[in-house]
């Protein structure tokens, strides 16, 4: 199983892998701000985190529909 996962990860082009990991930066940054920022800022951070998550979910759903269209 581990060899299969390594094969999948290694078959992704390096630029695409780096861009995928870069997409985690807003999630991690906003989650840290929600936990560590003072009260008015953490509310804005929480709303931004929820909005960014919704945007990524909508994008992944659009990819799903785009692949299935003829």
N, C-alpha and C positions, 0 to 999 in steps of 0.2 A: 504494500500500500504506500509506503514511504517513497519507494522508487517511482511510483506513478505520480505522486504529488510533485516530486522533484522534476520529473519529465514535463509536467504541465507548467510549472513555474519557469523552467529553463526554456520552454518553447515560446514564451511571451517575449516580444522584442524589448530590449533594455529601455528605450525611450518610453514605451507604453507602460512598463512596470514603474518607472520613475514618476510618470504623470499620475498613475494610480495611487502611489504612495503619497504624492503631493496633495491629492484630494482628501487625505486624512488630516491635513494640517488645520483646516477650519474646524473640524469636529473636535480635535484634541484641544485646540486653543480656546474655543468657545466653552467647552466643558470645564476647562481649568478656570476660565473667567467666572463661570456660574458658581464654582466652589469657592474661589479665593477673592473675588472682587467685593467691594462694599455694596450695600443694599441697592441703591438705585441702578448701579451698573449691572448687577447680576440679573435683574429682571429683564433688562434689554438684551443681555447675553443669552438668557434662556429663550426669549422670543426669537432671537436670531438663529440659535441652534435648532429650534423647531422648524423655522422657515427654511433653513439650509437643508435639513433632513427631508422636508417635504419636496424641495426642489430636486434633490438627488433621487428620491423615490419616483417622482414624475418622469425624470429623465430615463431611469431604468425601465419604467413601464412603457415609455415611448420606444425604447430600443426593442423591447419585447414585441410590440405591435408592428414595428417597422420590419423586423425579421420575418414575421408571419404573413405580411402582405405580399400578394403575387407581383 
